[in-house]
Amino acid sequence: MRENIIKAAKRVIIKVGTSLLVKDNKLQTYFITHLAQQIVQLRAQGKECVVVTSGAVGLGAELNQKRKTLNRTEQQALAAIGQSRLMQAYDHIFAQNDLMTAQMLVTRDDIQNRHNYVSIANTLKQLINWNITPIINENNAISIEATAIGDNDTLAALIASQAQADLLVLLTSVDGLIDYKNNQVIEVVTNIDKEASELVRQEKTSLGTGGMATKLQAARIVNESGIAMLIANGKQPHVMTDLLQGINIGTLFCPRKKSLYGKKSWIAFGADCKGEIHIDRGAQAAVCQRGKSLLASGVTQVVQNFSRGDTVALFCEGQMIARGIVHYSSSELEQVRGCQVSQIDERFSGELPAEVIHRDNLALL
C-alpha cells in the first residue's frame, strides 16, 4: 500500500524546514543544491514539484547577533532581509540545474479570502504547466501576528490542497513520527487521532515555528483532501528520489478515501471561521448521513456574531462536525432557530432562505 501510494504520486509538494536550510544564521547552500538535483531527477520521471520553504527569518537573524528580544516590526524587517537572500539562493542554484523558479509569498488573509485563494491555485497551475518550480513562503514581512499562518507545515498543507497535489513531503531534521516506547519510526499511519496524537512531543528547533504537533495538523488537512503525506529526514542523501522510488523512509500518513476538493476544502481549512451553530442529533443525521442542507429547525444554539456569507463551525453535542457558509446572520438565525420552514416563510414573508447552510456550501469534518 505504502509503495503504491508514493509511486503513483505525480504532483508533489516539498516543504523544507528551517533546520535544513539555516545553521548559525548561515544558509546551507549544499542542501538547496541537492534538492535541485533531486527535482531534476523527479521531473525526468514525470513528477511535478512545488517547494514550500522556511528559512527567511533564520537568515535575517544574522543581523541580531546579540540575541536581543525583537519587537514585531523588527522581526518583520529581518524576515524581509532573509527572504531576499533565500530567494536569490534558490533562483541561482536551481538555474545552475536548468530549473526556472518563481516566488510566491502568501498570508493568512490570502488563504481566507476566497478570490485570493482561487487566484493562488490558478497561478500555481499555470507555473506548473510552464515547467517552472514555484518557491512558496509565508509573507512574514507584512503578516501581522493576529493573521499569520504561523508555521509552514500548515501553509504547505493548504498549498497541497489548493494545488490538488497527490503527495505532501515534509522534510525536517527527524526521521519521522517516533514511537517512543521502542524508539522506532512508525512507517504508516491510517488514523491520526488513534495512532499518532499521543506520541507527539511539544518540541521544535530554536529557529523553526513548527514541531510534530503542527505536522500532525498538516496531515489532518491533506488527508481530508485525499492527499498522502510523508514526514522524512531531509538530511538523508537523495531523500526525495529514494522516497519516490519506494524506499521505506519516514512516516506515511494515508489519505481518506472520501475527500474534500475545491471550494469545500477551502471551507474546511482555509476560510476564517466567524462563529458557531449548534444542532440537534436529528439535524446531524440529516447533514452527515443523508447529505442534506442544514435547516433552522435543527439549530439549538447560535454562538458569536456573524453575517450572511460568513463561514461558521457546526457542532453537535460539543463536537465539531462540519464547517459551512451560512445564509443567515447570527441575529436572523437567533430569531428562527428551531422553526420549520413554513413557520419562517409565514413570519418573514419568504424573505429568508429555506436553508441555513446549503449542502453545496457544507464541508463535513
C-alpha positions as CSV (number, residue, x, y, z in Angstrom):
1,M,0.0,0.0,0.0
2,R,2.7,2.5,1.0
3,E,4.8,1.9,-2.1
4,N,1.8,2.1,-4.4
5,I,0.6,5.4,-2.9
6,I,4.0,7.1,-3.2
7,K,5.0,5.8,-6.6
8,A,1.6,6.8,-8.0
9,A,2.1,10.5,-6.9
10,K,2.5,12.8,-9.8
11,R,2.2,16.3,-8.2
12,V,4.4,16.6,-5.1
13,I,4.6,19.4,-2.6
14,I,8.0,19.5,-0.8
15,K,8.2,21.5,2.4
16,V,11.7,22.4,3.6
17,G,12.2,23.1,7.3
18,T,14.4,25.8,8.7
19,S,16.8,23.3,10.4
20,L,17.8,22.0,7.0
21,L,18.4,25.4,5.4
22,V,20.0,27.5,8.2
23,K,22.7,26.8,10.7
24,D,24.3,29.6,12.9
25,N,22.3,32.1,10.7
26,K,24.1,30.9,7.6
27,L,22.4,29.4,4.6
28,Q,23.2,25.8,3.9
29,T,23.6,26.1,0.1
30,Y,24.6,22.5,-0.3
31,F,21.1,21.4,0.7
32,I,19.4,23.6,-1.9
33,T,21.9,22.1,-4.5
34,H,20.9,18.6,-3.5
35,L,17.2,19.5,-3.6
36,A,17.5,21.0,-7.1
37,Q,19.4,17.9,-8.4
38,Q,16.7,15.6,-7.0
39,I,13.9,17.7,-8.5
40,V,15.6,17.4,-11.9
41,Q,15.5,13.6,-11.5
42,L,11.9,13.6,-10.3
43,R,10.9,15.7,-13.3
44,A,12.5,13.2,-15.6
45,Q,10.2,10.6,-14.1
46,G,7.1,12.8,-14.9
47,K,6.7,14.3,-11.4
48,E,5.6,17.9,-10.8
49,C,7.3,19.6,-7.9
50,V,6.4,22.6,-5.8
51,V,8.6,23.8,-2.9
52,V,7.3,25.4,0.3
53,T,10.3,26.8,2.1
54,S,11.1,28.1,5.6
55,G,14.3,29.9,6.5
56,A,13.7,33.6,5.8
57,V,13.6,34.7,9.5
58,G,16.6,32.4,10.3
59,L,18.7,34.1,7.6
60,G,17.7,37.6,8.6
61,A,18.5,36.8,12.2
62,E,22.2,37.1,11.3
63,L,21.8,40.9,12.0
64,N,20.6,40.1,15.5
65,Q,24.0,38.7,16.8
66,K,23.4,39.9,20.3
67,R,20.2,37.8,20.6
68,K,18.2,40.7,21.9
69,T,14.4,40.4,22.1
70,L,12.8,41.9,19.0
71,N,9.5,43.6,18.6
72,R,7.1,42.6,15.8
73,T,8.3,45.3,13.4
74,E,11.9,44.3,13.8
75,Q,11.1,40.6,13.2
76,Q,9.2,41.6,10.0
77,A,12.2,43.6,8.9
78,L,14.5,40.6,9.4
79,A,12.1,38.4,7.5
80,A,12.2,40.8,4.6
81,I,16.0,40.8,4.6
82,G,16.2,37.0,4.9
83,Q,13.5,36.3,2.3
84,S,15.5,38.3,-0.4
85,R,18.7,36.3,0.4
86,L,16.8,33.0,0.5
87,M,15.1,33.5,-2.9
88,Q,18.4,34.6,-4.5
89,A,20.0,31.3,-3.4
90,Y,17.1,29.2,-4.8
91,D,17.0,31.1,-8.1
92,H,20.8,30.9,-8.6
93,I,21.2,27.3,-7.6
94,F,18.1,26.0,-9.4
95,A,19.2,27.9,-12.6
96,Q,22.6,26.0,-12.4
97,N,20.5,22.9,-12.8
98,D,18.4,24.3,-15.6
99,L,15.4,24.9,-13.4
100,M,13.4,28.1,-13.5
101,T,11.9,29.3,-10.3
102,A,9.0,31.6,-9.3
103,Q,8.5,33.2,-6.0
104,M,5.1,33.3,-4.3
105,L,4.6,35.0,-0.9
106,V,1.2,34.5,0.8
107,T,-0.5,35.5,4.0
108,R,-3.4,34.1,6.1
109,D,-5.6,36.8,4.5
110,D,-4.8,35.3,1.1
111,I,-5.9,31.9,2.2
112,Q,-9.1,33.2,3.9
113,N,-10.2,35.3,1.0
114,R,-11.9,33.1,-1.5
115,H,-10.9,35.1,-4.5
116,N,-7.3,35.3,-3.5
117,Y,-7.3,31.5,-2.7
118,V,-8.6,30.7,-6.2
119,S,-6.0,33.1,-7.7
120,I,-3.2,31.3,-5.8
121,A,-4.4,28.0,-7.2
122,N,-4.6,29.3,-10.7
123,T,-1.2,30.8,-10.6
124,L,0.3,27.5,-9.3
125,K,-1.4,25.6,-12.1
126,Q,0.0,28.0,-14.7
127,L,3.5,27.8,-13.3
128,I,3.4,24.0,-13.2
129,N,2.1,23.9,-16.8
130,W,5.1,26.1,-17.8
131,N,7.5,23.7,-16.0
132,I,8.5,26.4,-13.6
133,T,9.2,25.4,-9.9
134,P,7.2,27.6,-7.5
135,I,9.0,28.5,-4.3
136,I,6.4,29.5,-1.7
137,N,6.8,31.0,1.7
138,E,4.6,33.0,4.1
139,N,5.0,36.7,3.7
140,N,6.3,37.3,7.2
141,A,7.5,40.8,6.3
142,I,3.9,42.0,6.3
143,S,1.8,39.4,8.2
144,I,0.6,40.7,11.5
145,E,0.7,38.3,14.4
146,A,-3.1,38.0,14.6
147,T,-3.5,36.9,11.0
148,A,-0.2,35.0,10.4
149,I,-0.4,31.4,9.3
150,G,2.2,30.7,11.9
151,D,4.0,27.7,10.5
152,N,5.0,26.4,7.1
153,D,3.7,22.9,7.8
154,T,0.2,24.3,7.8
155,L,1.0,26.5,4.8
156,A,2.3,23.5,2.9
157,A,-0.8,21.5,3.6
158,L,-3.1,24.4,2.4
159,I,-1.0,24.7,-0.7
160,A,-1.2,21.0,-1.3
161,S,-4.9,21.2,-1.1
162,Q,-5.1,24.2,-3.4
163,A,-2.8,22.6,-6.0
164,Q,-4.7,19.3,-5.9
165,A,-1.4,17.5,-5.1
166,D,-1.0,13.8,-4.7
167,L,1.6,13.9,-2.0
168,L,3.0,16.3,0.6
169,V,6.5,15.6,1.8
170,L,7.7,17.4,5.0
171,L,11.4,17.4,5.0
172,T,12.7,18.0,8.6
173,S,15.6,17.1,10.9
174,V,13.9,14.0,12.4
175,D,13.4,10.5,10.8
176,G,9.6,10.6,11.1
177,L,7.0,10.1,13.7
178,I,8.7,8.2,16.5
179,D,7.1,5.6,18.8
180,Y,9.0,6.5,22.0
181,K,8.1,3.2,23.6
182,N,10.5,1.4,21.3
183,N,12.3,4.3,19.7
184,Q,11.2,3.2,16.3
185,V,9.9,5.2,13.3
186,I,6.2,4.5,12.6
187,E,6.1,3.6,8.9
188,V,2.4,4.0,8.2
189,V,-0.4,5.9,10.0
190,T,-4.0,5.3,8.8
191,N,-5.8,7.1,11.7
192,I,-4.1,10.2,13.1
193,D,-6.1,10.5,16.3
194,K,-5.9,6.9,17.3
195,E,-2.4,6.1,16.2
196,A,-0.4,9.3,16.3
197,S,-1.6,12.1,18.6
198,E,-0.5,10.6,21.9
199,L,3.1,10.2,20.5
200,V,3.6,13.9,19.9
201,R,6.2,15.8,22.0
202,Q,6.0,19.6,22.2
203,E,9.4,20.2,20.7
204,K,10.7,22.3,17.9
205,T,14.0,23.9,16.8
206,S,15.1,27.3,18.0
207,L,14.5,28.9,14.6
208,G,11.5,26.8,13.5
209,T,7.9,27.7,14.3
210,G,6.6,24.2,14.0
211,G,7.1,20.8,15.7
212,M,5.5,17.5,15.4
213,A,2.1,18.8,16.5
214,T,1.9,21.2,13.5
215,K,2.9,18.3,11.3
216,L,0.0,16.2,12.5
217,Q,-2.3,19.1,11.9
218,A,-0.9,19.3,8.3
219,A,-1.6,15.6,8.0
220,R,-5.2,16.1,9.0
221,I,-5.7,18.9,6.4
222,V,-4.2,17.0,3.5
223,N,-5.7,13.6,4.4
224,E,-9.2,15.1,4.4
225,S,-8.4,16.4,0.9
226,G,-7.4,12.9,-0.3
227,I,-3.7,13.7,-0.3
228,A,-1.0,11.5,1.3
229,M,1.7,13.0,3.5
230,L,5.2,11.9,4.4
231,I,7.5,13.1,7.2
232,A,11.1,12.3,6.4
233,N,14.6,13.4,7.4
234,G,15.9,15.8,4.8
235,K,19.5,15.3,5.9
236,Q,19.5,11.8,4.3
237,P,21.2,11.9,0.9
238,H,18.8,11.6,-2.1
239,V,15.8,11.5,0.3
240,M,13.3,12.7,-2.3
241,T,14.4,10.4,-5.1
242,D,14.6,7.4,-2.7
243,L,11.1,8.1,-1.3
244,L,9.5,8.3,-4.7
245,Q,11.3,5.1,-5.8
246,G,9.5,3.3,-2.9
247,I,12.4,3.0,-0.5
248,N,11.0,2.8,3.1
249,I,11.9,6.1,4.6
250,G,10.0,8.2,7.2
251,T,6.3,8.1,8.1
252,L,3.4,7.9,5.6
253,F,0.0,9.3,6.5
254,C,-2.6,7.6,4.3
255,P,-5.3,9.8,2.8
256,R,-9.0,9.3,3.4
257,K,-11.0,7.7,0.5
258,K,-13.7,10.3,0.8
259,S,-12.1,13.6,0.3
260,L,-12.8,17.4,0.1
261,Y,-11.9,19.2,-3.1
262,G,-12.0,22.8,-4.3
263,K,-14.5,25.0,-2.6
264,K,-15.3,22.5,0.2
265,S,-11.6,22.1,1.0
266,W,-11.3,25.9,1.3
267,I,-14.4,26.0,3.6
268,A,-13.0,23.3,5.8
269,F,-9.4,24.6,6.2
270,G,-8.9,27.9,4.5
271,A,-11.8,30.2,5.4
272,D,-11.9,32.3,8.5
273,C,-14.4,30.9,11.0
274,K,-16.6,33.6,12.4
275,G,-18.9,31.8,14.7
276,E,-20.7,28.6,15.8
277,I,-24.0,26.9,15.2
278,H,-25.0,24.1,17.5
279,I,-27.5,21.5,16.2
280,D,-29.5,18.5,17.5
281,R,-28.9,14.9,16.6
282,G,-31.7,14.8,14.1
283,A,-30.1,17.6,12.1
284,Q,-26.7,15.9,12.4
285,A,-28.1,12.7,10.9
286,A,-29.6,14.7,8.0
287,V,-26.4,16.6,7.3
288,C,-23.8,13.9,7.9
289,Q,-25.6,10.7,6.8
290,R,-28.2,11.8,4.3
291,G,-26.3,14.7,2.6
292,K,-29.0,17.3,3.4
293,S,-28.7,21.0,3.9
294,L,-29.0,22.4,7.4
295,L,-32.4,23.8,8.3
296,A,-33.3,26.2,11.1
297,S,-35.5,23.5,12.8
298,G,-32.4,21.6,13.9
299,V,-30.5,24.6,15.3
300,T,-30.3,24.7,19.1
301,Q,-27.8,27.5,19.8
302,V,-26.0,30.4,18.0
303,V,-22.6,31.5,19.3
304,Q,-20.8,34.7,18.4
305,N,-21.8,37.3,15.8
306,F,-21.6,36.6,12.1
307,S,-23.1,37.9,8.9
308,R,-24.6,36.3,5.8
309,G,-21.9,34.7,3.7
310,D,-19.5,34.1,6.7
311,T,-18.1,30.7,7.4
312,V,-19.2,29.1,10.7
313,A,-18.4,25.9,12.5
314,L,-21.2,23.3,13.1
315,F,-21.3,21.5,16.4
316,C,-23.4,18.6,17.8
317,E,-23.2,17.7,21.4
318,G,-19.9,19.6,21.8
319,Q,-18.1,18.1,18.8
320,M,-17.4,20.0,15.7
321,I,-18.8,18.0,12.7
322,A,-18.6,20.5,9.8
323,R,-17.9,24.0,8.6
324,G,-20.1,25.9,6.2
325,I,-21.1,29.2,4.6
326,V,-24.2,30.5,6.3
327,H,-27.1,32.1,4.6
328,Y,-28.3,33.8,7.8
329,S,-26.8,36.4,10.1
330,S,-26.5,35.4,13.7
331,S,-29.3,37.8,14.7
332,E,-31.6,36.4,12.0
333,L,-30.8,32.8,12.9
334,E,-31.4,33.5,16.6
335,Q,-35.0,34.6,15.7
336,V,-35.8,31.4,13.8
337,R,-33.8,28.6,15.3
338,G,-36.0,25.6,16.0
339,C,-38.6,26.8,13.5
340,Q,-39.9,24.8,10.5
341,V,-39.5,26.3,7.0
342,S,-43.3,27.0,6.8
343,Q,-43.2,29.0,10.0
344,I,-40.2,31.0,8.8
345,D,-42.0,31.8,5.5
346,E,-45.1,32.9,7.4
347,R,-43.2,35.2,9.8
348,F,-40.9,36.7,7.2
349,S,-43.0,36.5,4.0
350,G,-40.4,34.4,2.2
351,E,-37.6,36.9,2.7
352,L,-35.3,34.4,4.4
353,P,-33.9,31.3,2.6
354,A,-35.1,27.8,3.4
355,E,-31.5,26.6,4.2
356,V,-29.3,27.9,6.9
357,I,-26.4,26.3,5.2
358,H,-26.9,24.7,1.7
359,R,-25.2,21.3,1.3
360,D,-23.1,22.6,-1.6
361,N,-21.5,25.0,0.9
362,L,-21.1,22.5,3.7
363,A,-17.8,20.6,4.4
364,L,-18.0,17.6,6.7
365,L,-15.1,17.0,9.1
